[in-house]
Every structure is written in structure tokens, then in C-alpha cells.
């Protein structure tokens, strides 16, 4: 009973991309929407061939495909992560948050759309301290940039660091790893998320940081995309 809808166009506007992202956020995992931009490529004298670029897809699509391919049982720790994200999504819905959560999965992160591809917010629970690379539980919220334009977009954000952090009301850790087409801007705190009794305070922290980052970065990332594609 699954349904997959694929929309193919020469070019997508931000409004059309946002509409597909909105539909993917609000439908269940049996309904999937994809947006594909089509190009025609020719190498030398070869026949013209179509090339499709994915503009919009379900947030967890790649991970779902990988999980289906690998199979296997879900460990007790993964089941605990699933319970955490399920409870967190329920909390966000009860609180009427404007930030939407993807379908909970047994993993250490969950994604939140920003209305465009190549950039999203990500909530993370980890048993490893990302600040000093030591063992210790934490919760984290990231602006996650990926794809061929991630480095350019990160470079455009860097000169606005002070302005952005004033708007957010807190500082960010800026992470630009070499040899990877990803960049992250994140905020974190030490947090024993493995203690279920402490979940409400962790949910509240995540919600507050997500809502502020969504408010600040959603319009900025659309402007950055326009600058890069210029």
C-alpha cells in the first residue's frame, strides 16, 4: 500500500521545494514525495542522456534504504534511542512546536527540515562528548550542511558569525572537516540522556534550541542558496 510520487521539472522554485518538504514531514512512512530536476548531458559526440538531481526527498529515505539493505535485529541500545525520539516527537507535538520531527528511528539523531535541500537541523543524543572528544553523554542541535555546495555555504556564513550568534542568543561550534562535503554549526550540553527520568529537561532544551535555530537559519539558508546559485 505504499505510494511514491515523483515530480520532475527543469527547475524547482524554493516554494515548490518547500511544498514537497512540507508534504514529506506531514505524511506517514508509506507516502513518499520526490522532486527531481532534469538536465541533458552529452560527452563528446555521445547521444544526449538525462541526468536527474534530487531536490527533495523524505528526510530519512537514505537511512531507511540502508537499514532495509543491511537487515538484522535492532539492539537494546538502538531500541532505547527509538523510545527517546518517539517520546521527543510526542513532546514537541503536545507543546505545539513549529519545528517538525521526522519519523522516529533507532539511531542517535533525528532530522528537522528547513524548507530546502542540502541543509537541515539535526537533534543528536550521544555517548561521546563532541567538544573535547572524550567519553560522556551529551545532547546536541546542529545546522547540518551537505552536498557539493556545503563548503561554499559555510564560507558565506562564517563572516556573519557574531551577527548569527547574537540573533541566536548563544554561541555555536563551527565544524568544517577536510575531505568531506559536510559542515556543521552546533550547540551542545552535557546531558545524561540515558536516565529516562531526565528526559523532560532534555526535551525542553532541545525544543528551545531547535526553535531559535529554525527561526534564524530558515530564511538565511534560502538567501545563501540564492547567492551560491547566483
C-alpha positions in Angstrom: 0.0 0.0 0.0 3.0 2.3 -0.2 2.8 5.3 -2.6 5.8 7.1 -4.1 5.2 10.4 -6.0 8.0 11.8 -8.2 7.8 15.3 -9.6 10.2 16.0 -12.5 10.9 19.5 -13.6 13.6 21.6 -15.4 13.9 23.8 -12.3 12.2 24.0 -8.9 11.4 27.2 -7.1 12.0 27.5 -3.3 8.3 27.5 -2.9 7.9 24.2 -4.8 10.8 22.6 -2.9 9.3 23.7 0.4 5.9 22.3 -0.5 7.4 18.8 -1.1 9.4 19.0 2.1 6.2 20.0 3.9 4.3 17.0 2.5 7.2 14.7 3.5 7.1 16.0 7.0 3.3 15.5 7.4 2.6 12.2 5.7 3.4 8.8 7.1 6.2 6.5 6.0 4.0 4.8 3.4 3.8 8.0 1.3 7.0 9.5 -0.2 7.5 12.6 -2.3 10.5 13.2 -4.5 11.4 16.3 -6.5 13.9 15.7 -9.4 15.4 18.4 -11.6 16.3 17.0 -15.1 19.4 18.0 -17.1 20.5 16.8 -20.5 24.2 15.8 -20.7 26.4 15.0 -23.7 30.0 13.8 -23.5 31.8 14.4 -26.8 29.7 13.0 -29.7 27.7 10.6 -27.5 23.9 10.7 -27.6 22.2 13.2 -25.2 21.3 11.5 -21.9 19.2 12.7 -19.0 20.7 13.4 -15.6 18.4 13.7 -12.5 19.3 15.8 -9.5 17.4 15.1 -6.3 16.0 18.4 -5.0 13.6 17.0 -2.3 13.2 13.6 -0.7 11.9 12.1 2.6 14.3 13.1 5.4 15.1 9.6 6.4 14.9 8.0 3.0 18.7 7.2 2.6 18.9 5.7 6.1 15.7 3.7 5.7 17.1 2.2 2.5 20.4 1.4 4.2 18.6 -0.3 7.1 16.4 -2.3 4.8 19.5 -3.4 2.9 21.5 -4.5 5.9 18.6 -6.0 7.9 19.4 -7.6 11.2 17.9 -7.1 14.6 17.8 -3.8 16.5 20.0 -3.8 19.6 18.7 -2.8 23.0 20.6 0.5 22.8 19.0 1.3 19.4 15.6 0.4 20.9 16.3 2.9 23.7 17.2 5.6 21.1 13.9 4.9 19.3 12.0 5.3 22.5 13.8 8.6 23.2 12.9 10.0 19.8 9.4 8.8 19.9 8.8 10.4 23.3 10.5 13.6 22.0 8.3 13.8 18.9 5.2 13.4 21.1 6.5 16.1 23.4 7.1 18.6 20.5 3.6 17.9 19.2 2.0 18.4 22.7 3.9 21.6 23.1 2.7 22.9 19.7 6.2 23.4 18.4 6.6 24.9 14.9 9.6 22.6 14.3 8.6 19.2 12.9 10.3 15.9 13.7 10.9 13.1 11.2 9.6 9.6 11.9 11.5 8.3 14.9 14.2 5.7 14.0 16.5 3.6 16.2 19.6 5.9 15.8 21.3 8.6 17.7 19.9 11.5 15.6 16.6 12.8 14.2 16.2 15.5 11.5 14.1 18.6 11.1 13.5 20.2 7.7 14.5 23.8 6.9 12.4 24.2 3.7 15.3 23.5 1.3 17.6 20.6 0.3 21.2 20.4 1.4 20.6 22.0 4.8 18.6 20.8 7.8 18.6 20.8 11.6 19.5 17.7 13.4 18.9 16.7 17.1 21.5 14.3 18.5 22.0 12.2 21.6 25.5 10.8 22.0 27.6 8.9 24.5 30.6 10.8 23.3 31.5 14.5 24.1 31.9 16.3 20.8 33.5 19.3 22.5 36.7 17.6 23.7 36.4 14.2 22.0 36.0 12.3 25.3 33.5 9.7 26.6 30.5 11.3 28.2 26.8 11.7 27.3 25.5 14.9 25.6 22.6 16.3 23.6 23.2 18.5 20.6 21.4 20.5 17.9 23.2 21.1 14.6 22.7 23.0 11.4 23.9 20.3 9.0 25.1 21.3 5.5 25.8 18.6 3.0 26.4 18.2 -0.7 28.6 19.9 -3.3 27.7 23.4 -2.1 28.2 22.8 1.6 31.7 24.4 1.8 30.6 27.5 -0.2 27.6 28.0 2.1 29.8 27.5 5.2 32.2 30.2 3.9 29.3 32.6 3.4 28.1 32.0 6.9 31.4 32.5 8.6 31.8 36.3 8.2 28.3 36.6 9.9 29.4 34.6 13.0 28.9 37.4 15.5 25.7 38.5 14.0 24.2 35.0 13.9 25.2 34.2 17.5 23.7 37.5 18.7 20.5 36.6 17.0 20.5 33.1 18.5 21.4 34.2 22.0 24.1 31.5 22.3 27.4 30.6 20.7 28.0 27.8 18.2 30.8 25.4 17.5 31.8 25.7 13.8 32.9 22.4 12.3 34.3 22.2 8.8 36.1 18.8 8.3 38.6 18.4 5.5 37.9 16.0 2.6 34.1 15.8 3.4 31.2 17.6 1.7 29.6 18.4 5.1 29.8 21.2 7.6 28.1 21.7 10.9 27.2 24.5 13.2 26.1 23.2 16.5 25.2 23.9 20.2 25.6 21.2 22.9 25.4 20.4 26.6 26.5 17.6 28.8 23.3 15.6 29.5 22.7 12.1 30.9 20.0 11.2 28.3 20.4 7.5 29.3 18.5 8.4 32.5 14.8 8.3 31.4 13.8 10.5 34.4 15.8 13.4 33.0 14.2 13.2 29.5 11.7 16.1 30.1 14.6 18.6 30.8 16.5 17.4 27.8 13.4 17.7 25.6 12.9 21.3 26.8 16.5 22.2 26.0 16.3 20.6 22.5 13.0 22.3 21.8 14.2 25.8 22.8 17.4 25.5 20.7 15.6 24.0 17.7 13.0 26.7 17.6 15.6 29.5 17.8 17.9 27.9 15.2 14.9 27.3 12.9 13.7 30.9 13.2 17.2 32.3 12.5 18.5 29.9 9.9 15.5 29.1 7.7 15.4 32.5 5.9 19.2 32.8 5.9 19.8 29.4 4.3 17.4 30.3 1.5 19.3 33.6 0.9 22.6 31.6 0.9 21.3 29.2 -1.7 20.4 32.1 -4.0 23.9 33.6 -3.5 25.6 30.3 -4.3 23.4 29.6 -7.3 23.6 33.2 -8.2 
